[in-house]
Amino acid sequence: MKRKQARETAFSILFEYGFDTSVSPLGHYETAISVRDVEEDSYVRNVLAGVEAHLADIDAAIDAASSNWKKERISRVSMAILRLAVYEMFYREDIPLRVSLNEAVELSKSFDEDKAYGFVNGVLNAIMADGRCVGQA
């Protein structure tokens, strides 16, 4: 699976997780593999396991960077995109920060409301400025 397709798959699983947190992101992925013929992919598996393992830190960073927006007000689409991007920015040294940011904005343009990409871009730029990111700028 190409990285763009893998990123979209990870996003869609994280979006599903936003509706049913009683099942882990990896649990949703296993179901998708068996029921929807979603392809096995190491990047997707790594991202989903990583988001699950670091969810509290990821959500805290999103909360801190989205001033005047409580987590409950952020759409499930935007939250799934932000969780994916923040995981990459904090824990994946092999992905340049600008790639994570640009791909998140593109996902937002494709799957979210018309103006949501500006919000996603602003939150991720604020997170990039906080110094916790491991990827290269």
C-alpha positions in Angstrom: 0.0 0.0 0.0 1.4 3.4 -0.9 1.9 5.9 2.0 -0.9 8.2 0.9 -3.4 5.3 0.9 -2.0 4.0 4.2 -2.4 7.4 5.8 -6.1 7.5 4.6 -6.7 4.1 6.0 -5.2 5.1 9.4 -7.3 8.2 9.3 -10.5 6.3 8.6 -9.8 3.8 11.4 -9.1 6.7 13.8 -12.3 8.3 12.7 -14.2 5.1 13.5 -12.5 4.9 16.8 -13.9 8.4 17.6 -17.4 6.8 17.5 -16.6 3.6 19.5 -13.7 3.9 22.0 -14.7 0.7 23.6 -12.7 -1.1 20.9 -9.0 -0.1 20.5 -7.9 1.5 17.2 -6.1 -1.8 16.4 -9.3 -3.7 17.1 -11.1 -1.5 14.6 -8.2 -2.2 12.1 -8.5 -6.0 12.6 -12.2 -5.8 12.0 -11.6 -3.7 8.9 -9.1 -6.2 7.6 -11.4 -9.1 8.0 -14.8 -7.5 7.1 -13.9 -4.8 4.6 -10.9 -6.3 2.9 -8.6 -3.5 4.1 -5.1 -4.4 3.3 -2.5 -5.2 6.1 0.1 -2.4 6.3 2.9 -1.9 8.8 2.6 1.9 8.7 -1.1 1.7 9.5 -0.5 -0.8 12.3 2.3 1.3 13.8 0.3 4.5 13.7 -2.8 3.0 15.3 -0.7 1.3 18.0 1.2 4.5 18.6 -1.9 6.7 18.8 -3.4 4.3 21.3 -0.3 4.2 23.4 0.2 7.9 23.5 -3.4 9.1 23.2 -3.4 11.2 26.4 -0.2 13.1 25.4 -1.5 13.6 21.8 -4.9 14.9 23.0 -3.2 17.1 25.6 -1.1 18.7 22.8 -4.1 19.2 20.6 -6.0 20.7 23.5 -3.1 23.1 24.3 -2.7 24.2 20.7 -6.4 24.7 20.0 -7.0 27.6 22.2 -10.7 28.5 22.8 -11.7 25.1 21.4 -12.6 22.3 23.8 -11.9 18.8 22.5 -15.6 18.0 22.4 -16.1 20.9 19.9 -13.6 19.6 17.4 -15.2 17.5 14.7 -14.5 13.8 14.7 -12.9 14.1 11.3 -10.6 16.9 12.4 -9.7 15.0 15.6 -8.8 11.9 13.7 -6.6 13.9 11.3 -5.0 15.8 14.2 -4.3 12.6 16.2 -2.6 11.0 13.2 -0.5 14.0 12.4 0.5 14.7 16.0 1.5 11.0 16.4 3.8 11.4 13.3 5.2 14.7 14.5 6.0 13.5 18.0 7.0 9.9 17.5 8.1 9.3 13.9 11.5 10.7 13.1 11.4 9.2 9.6 8.6 11.6 8.5 9.5 15.3 8.0 7.2 17.6 10.0 6.1 19.5 6.9 5.0 16.2 5.3 2.8 15.4 8.3 1.4 18.9 8.3 0.8 19.0 4.6 -0.8 15.5 4.5 -3.1 16.4 7.4 -4.2 19.6 5.6 -4.9 17.5 2.4 -6.9 15.0 4.4 -8.9 17.8 5.9 -9.6 19.3 2.5 -10.8 16.0 1.2 -12.8 14.7 4.1 -13.7 17.6 6.4 -15.8 20.8 6.2 -14.6 23.5 3.8 -12.9 25.7 6.3 -11.6 23.0 8.7 -8.2 22.7 7.0 -7.4 26.2 8.3 -8.1 25.0 11.8 -6.0 21.8 11.3 -3.2 23.8 9.9 -3.2 26.3 12.8 -3.3 23.7 15.5 -0.4 21.7 13.8 1.7 24.8 13.4 1.2 25.7 17.0 2.3 22.1 18.0 5.3 22.4 15.7 6.3 25.5 17.5 6.2 23.9 21.0 9.5 22.0 20.5 8.3 18.5 21.2 8.4 17.3 17.6 11.0 14.7 16.6 10.8 15.0 12.8 12.8 17.3 10.7 11.3 20.6 9.7 
